[in-house]
Amino acid sequence: MSRKVVTGPQLGARDPNAKLLEVTELKTHFRTERGTVKAVDGVSLTLERGRTLGVVGESGSGKTILSRSIMGLLPKHNVIREGSIRYEGVEIGGFDANEMRTVWGKEMSMVFQDPMTALNPVMKIGKQITESLIFHLQMEKAEARDTAIALLSSVGIPEPSQRMDEYPHQLSGGMRQRIVIAIALACGPKLLFADEPTTALDVTVQAQILNLLQQQQRERHMAMILVPHDLGVVAGRTDDIAVMYAGKIVERAPTSVLFSSMKMPYTEALVNSIPKVELPSHTRLDTIGGRPPDLV
């Protein structure tokens, strides 16, 4: 069966020689009663096809808002977004929600950090996977179901045909996160955002999920922006690392270079705060003194 791919006219004229993603002076500010919160404040970055970028920093440094800003997943009110976001040479920073629907899922997707809130609790797993296949790839229901079963199998879900008719609450946290990954990968995006994808999972399952993401990224030659809650996670799973502090990127380097030759004292403090397996039990952990600056 031939598949008609749904793409918006805005993405029609792409530059094959352009970088997959180019972000220039991106600012995302929120108006609050206390003043303007500068959550992302002048961030510029580029990402090539098939590369993985790790974005690290303390909680509140702007990592999640950066990902959501690029994806256009921001509230409609009290937010100011400025700067340029170019995807394959096409400026998408000014796209509204209707225009971004041609981008979400098909071009770029996101794996959210909490699978319980990312999945619809009253919708069967199968429906949640097949709806994007039907919308973007215009598959018939039977073909979409077969494709969804194959996706569940590819992310390590046992008895995938049975899981299609189950609800999220019937599955473990690790299985729910695998389903979120299957949904994100369903339409073959070229760029995947993984926003702290292992936060709610135990250590063993965390490693499985991260290995799965890395495997899928390599097999699909897909670019990925990985936002970990643990700096140690990015050491062997990224090509480059960007360090965020107070809404800005303060350091960026290839992963091997950054861990061996840090330029910023803040980056060094982050690395030193990683718990070390070889230390004796009850060893006092290194911390970063003070508190992050008030973004207002």
ABEGO torsion letter per residue (X at the ends): XBBBBBBBAAAABBBAABBABBBBGBBBBBBBAAEBBBABBGBBBBBBBGBBBBBBEBBGAGAAAAAAAAAGBBBABGBBBBEBBBBGGBBAAABBAAAAAAABGAABBBBBABAAAABBAABBAAAAAAAAAAAAAGBBAAAAAAAAAAAAAAAGBBGAAAAAABBAAABBAAAAAAAAAAAAAAAGBABBBBBGAAAABBAAAAAAAAAAAAAAAAAAGBBBBBBBABAAAAAAABABBBBBBGGBBABBBBAAAAAABBABAAAAAAAAABBBAABBBGBBBBBBBEBBBBAX
